[in-house]
């Protein structure tokens, strides 16, 4: 893992979201105007691989290139997903609270509907229109108030004040009404994509039923006129007839895919609530592979590496082809200070991994760097750079790359790697500082000098 579960307590990822279109929650216009929101982004090779396998057929059905759409995991246990730019953000809570792969796939299909429909671009136009409505209403109210003051009519002045204060409400209702229309369109698009990929739409219905139950249990009755999304009951009613007409409505998820889904849920549960959360996620199957996987991770997080290794080794004995069991084994060994063994475990995970994860490739090199053997630093550099070729956004890998170069005495390369790490983490000021330091150590117009120059001369757009 790169910016992984254990680092979330001390790290936050700044993502420039602009306008977002969410599955279950409205984003206030004020937040949209701010243009910058801090999100707890988590990187995990296993879960990213699973979600990519879920999303690829859907994206192709929508006529979108999977390589041009990023899937981003948000470490939030609320059931939600949204799109921003060419990214689909999925809360880990959406996966944890989806009992079947089909439920998560239904959510993804809905978000792809927003993406393929260009809803964000049109939403920007609607926001501009809503702002004009608010301004016009405010000016009209000011004019009426001024007329009331000139005529000495207190009641007329009061009407003007009312117009001014209601202008924002008029604009907000107009915007929310538009967003509700787009939500219905995305729901319909999701049904089309699911049928094209021969998948059941039942998971999408199950997700909306879950949202409806949450509303009922919380005692909250959403005001349809002050919400950017249709009420779950309304969405469910509209979708049921069309969904049940699908020839794939009764199709079940393949057992192997269900197991992968459950293993991902177990990992999310373990990292967010330990063994207790794992038991809650699998109340009827405490001895299943997913439950035991979550328990092994929870044991590791509780500070019992020997017991954790024993539990994960039992799982490896049952399924030696699972790369993620080896990855967790590497994590436990790293935390125990057994870096050389960790590198070997990560290497086995990489060989077993069919998703070509850059995170796993970099993990091998990171473990070697942690081991501190100077003779192995060139190997570490090569391994981390292999990972960065696949996943250039891995800011943590750049940190270890800088350490490896530092141990090799290549200070310029270390500073350049540090600059890239800061850049990928969104700390552009520090990135430029280290790029300037690095540039002075390279021959002008050499590849490294030009790489530093790119960082120094790239302007950051401000919203």
N, C-alpha and C positions, 0 to 999 in steps of 0.2 A: 504494500500500500504506500501511497505517496502522502498527500495531505490526508492522513487516515483517521480512523476513529479515535485513536489514543491522543492525537494532536488537536482534536477539536476544542478541548478545554482551553488551549492557549492560542488558537489561531482563529481568524475569521477571514472569510474571502469577500472582497468587495466586488460586487458585480454590477455593472452599469446596465440596468434593466430597461430604462425608458418606459415604454408602454407594455403592460403585460395583460394577457388574456387568461384568466384562471378558470379552473373547473368548478370550484365550490365557493370561492370567496371573492368579494369585490375588492379591488385595490382603490383606495380613496384617490380622488383627483389630486389632492394636495401631495400625496406620495408620488403620483405619476409626475407631477410637475417638478418635484425635487430631482427626479431623474437618476437618483443613486440610492440603492438599497443594499444593506449588508445582509448577506445570507450565509448560513453555516453550510458551506459546500463540503461534501465528503467524497473522497476517492476510494474506490474499492474495485479491484479487478474482477472479482467473482460477480458482484451485483451488476457492474457495468456490462459485463459480457452477457448476462442474462437479459438485461433490458434492451441491449442492442439486438439480440436475437428476437425479442418480442417486437421491436419497432421496425426492423428492416423490411419484412414483407408488407407491413402497413404503409410505410413510406413509399415503397415501390408501387403499391396499388393506387396511391394518391398522385403518382407521377413525379415524386420527389426523389432526389439522389440521397441515399443513406449517408454517403461520405460527406455531404454538404450540410448535414443536420447533426448538431451535437446533443447528446443526452446528458443532462447534469443532475446529479443526486443532491437533494437538499436534506440535511439531517434535521428533520422536523417530523414529529410523530402525528401531526394532523394529516387528515386525508385530503390531499390537494395536489394539483399539477397545474402548470401554466406554461405559456410560450412567450419568448422574448427574442426578437431578432431571429436567428436561425437555430435557436436553442429550445429544447423542450426540457423544462425543469420538473422533476418528479420528487415529491416528498418521500422519504423512506417510510413514513407512516402509511402511505398509499400501498406500498408493497406489503408491509407488516399486516395491515388490516384487510388485505385481499387473500381470501382463503384459497383461491385457485389462480393459475396463470391467466385464465380467461378474463378475470375481473381487471387485472392490471392492464392487459392488452386492450380491453374496452376503453379504459381511461386514456391510454396512448392514442387509440384510434380517434377519440374525441379531440385531443389536442392537435393531432395531425390535421384534423378537419379545419381547425383554426389556421394552422400554418398554410395549408394548401389553398384555403379560401382568401388568403391575404387580409385577414381580419385586423391585424395590427395596423397595417397601412391605412385602412379605411377608418379605424378607430381614431387615429391621429387627426384625420379630417373632421370626425365628429366632435372630438375634444375642442378643436379650433372653433367649430360652429357653436358648441356649447358656451365657450368663452365669449363669443360675440353676443350670444343671447344674454348672458349675464351682464355684459357691459351696457348693451342697449337698454335693458331693464333698469339698470342702475342710473343711467343718464335720464331716462324717462322719469324715474322716481325723483331724481334731483330736481328736474324741471317742475314737476307738480308741487314739490315741497317749496320751491322758490316762489311759485305763483301763490301758494297758500300764505306764505309769509308776507308777500307784497299786498295781498288783499286782506290780511288780518284774519284769515280763516284757519283756525287751529285744526279743524277736522280735515281740511284739504291738505295741510302740511302733514298730518298723520298718515293720510293715504299715500302721499309721496314717500314717506319713510317706509311704509309697508311694502311699496313696490321695490324700493332699493334692497331691502332685506330679503325679499322673495325671489329676486333675480337669480341668485345662485341656486336656489331650490328648483326653479323652472329649468335652468340649464342642466342641473344634475339629473332631474327626472327624464329630460330629453335624452341624455347620454345613456342612462340606465335602460331606457326603453329600447334604444338601438342595440345595446349589448345583449339584451335578452333575445332579440331576433337572431343575432349571430350565434348565440348558444344553441338555439333550435337548429340552425343550419349545420353547426358542427356535429350535433347529435345525429342528424340525418346522414351526413357524410360518413360518420363512423360506421353506420350500418352498411353503407355501400362498400367501404374498405374491408369490413369483416367478411362480407359475402364473397368479395373478389378473392380473398385469401382463404376461403373455405373454413372460416372460424365462426364459432357460435357468438351471437350477440347477447346471450344470456348473461354473461359477465358484466356487460354494461348495465343491464337492468338490475342485477344484484348490487352493483355499486350505488345506484340511485336509491334502491330500497334501503341500503345501509345508511345513506345520508338522511333519508326520510325518518328512519328510526332514531337517528341521533337528534334530529329536530324535535321529535315527539318526546324523547327522554329528557331533553334539556328544558322542555317546557317553553321553547321559543317559537313563536309564530312569525315567520319572516314577512315583512311588509313588502308585497310584490312591487309597489311603486317606488320603494326606496332600496331596491336590490338590483344588481346588475345581472342576476341570473334568475331564470324561472324557478319557482318552488319545486323541490324534488318530486312532490306528488304530481304536479303538472307535467314535468318532464317524463315521469314514469308512465303516466296515462297516455301521452302522445307516442311513446316509443313501443309500448307493449304489443300493440296489434301488428305493427310493421316487423318487430323483432321476431315474433312468434311465427310469422309467415316465412322466415328464412329456412331453406332446406337444411341448414346446419345448426338449427337451434338446439337440438338435443345432443350435439357432438361434444364429447368429453376430451379434456386435455390428456395427452399421452402420459403414462405413469412416470417416465423418465423426466419429462418436463415438470410434472408436479413435484417430483423429488427436488429438482434444482430450485424450484420456487420456494419450497419449504426450507431448504438449507439456507437460502438467502434471508428468509423471514427469521430463522433462528439466529443468524448472525446479527441482524438488526436488533432483535430483542435482547441479545446478550450484551451488545455494546451500549444499549440505551437503558437497560434495567436489570442486568445480571440474570442470575438463575431464576429469580422470581418472575421476571418478564418472560423468560423462555417458557416456564410452566404455564403462564397465562396464555401464551400463543398456541400451545399444543396441549390443552387440558385433557384430551381423550387419548393421547398417544405419547405418554411420558418416556416410553422405551424405544420409540422409533429413531431412525437415524438422524432426522433433523433435530429432535429434542436432545439427543446425545451430543450432536455437533454444537448446538448452542450451549449445552452444559460444559463442554470442554473449553469453549471460548470464555465463558463466565468464570470458570475455575482459574484460567490464565489471568484474567483481569483482577481476580480476587487475590492474586499474589501467591498462587500455589503452582509453580512451574512443573514440579515433578509429577503432581497429580494430573495436570493438564496434558503433559506429554504422554502419560499412560493412557488417558482417554482418547487423545487424537491418534495415537498409534493403534489402538483397537479399531478405530474407524478406517485407518489406512489398511489394516489387515483385511477388512471386509471389502473395501473398494480401493485397490491400489492405483486405479486409473484416474482418480479424482484429483485434479491439480490443486484444488482449494484446500484440501486436507493438508497437503504438503506445504502450502503457503502459510497456513495457520501454525504448522509445526515450526516453520522458519521464524515466525513472529515470536513464538514462545522461546525459542533458542536465543534469538536476538535479545529479548528482554532479560535472559539469564546470563548474558555476557558470553555466550558460546557462538561467537560470530562465524567462525569457520564452518561449524556444523550448520548454522543458519544459512550460509551461502550455498551449501550443498543441498539443503532442503528447497530453497528457492530455485535452484538450478533444476531440480527434479520437477518442481511445479511448472517451470517454464517449458520444459520438454513435453509435459503432458497437456499443456494448455493449447487448445485449438483456436482460441480467439486472438492469438498473437498480441497479447497485452503488453504494452510498453511499460506498464507499472511493474509487472513481474520481471521483465528483463532488467529494469533499473534496480529492482530489489536485490538481485544477485550482486551487482556491483556495490550497492550501498552496504551490504553485509561484509563484503571484502574490505571496504574502506574502514568500517568499524573495527575489523580485526586488527588493523594497524600494521600489517606486514608490508614493509616498503617494497619488497620484491614483487608483490602482487598488485601494486598500484596501477601499472600500465594495463593489466587485465581488468581492473575495476573501471578505469576510464573507458576502455573499449566497450565494456558491458553497459555502463550507464549511457554512453552515447548511442548504443544500439536501441536502448529503451527510449531515448529522446527523439530518435528518428521516427519512431512509431507514435510517440505521445510527447510532442514538444511543449505541452502546457504543464508538465510536471515540475513545479517550482522546487519541490523538495529534492528531486534528483540533481538539480543544478547545485544545491548546497553541498551534496556529497561529492559531486564532480569537482567543485572548488577545493574541497578538502583533499581529494586525491591528487590534484595538481599541486597543491601546497606541499604535500608530503614528498612530491617528486622535485620540489624546488622550482617549479614553473610558475612564478608569481603572477606574471602577466595573464597566463591562461586561467589561473585561479580567480583573479579579479574579473576577468571577462565572464567566467561562469557565474560568479556572484552577481554581476550586473544582469545577466540573463535571468537568474533566479528571482531577483527583485522585480524585474520587468514582468515576468509571468505571474508573480504574486500581486501585481498592481501597484507596487511601490516605485513609481516612475522617477521620483526625485533621487532616491538612493541608487536606482539603476543607472542614471546618468552620471552620478558621482563616481561609481566604480568603473563605468565605461571610459570615463576620462582618464582615470588612473591606468587602466589597462592599455589604452591607446598609446600612451607615452612609452610603453615597453615593446611595441611592435614596429616593424619597418613600415613607413607610410605606403598605403595602397596594398599591403599584404592582406590576405583573406581575414585575418584576425583584426587588423586595423580597420578594415571596411565594416566588419561586424560591429565593432564598437561605434564606428561612425553612424551606422544605422540607428543605434540606440540614441546617440546624442542628437541627431537631426530630426528624428521622428517627433512630430508635434502631437500632443494629446488633445483630442477634441473635448471641449468642456460644454456641458449642457446647462 
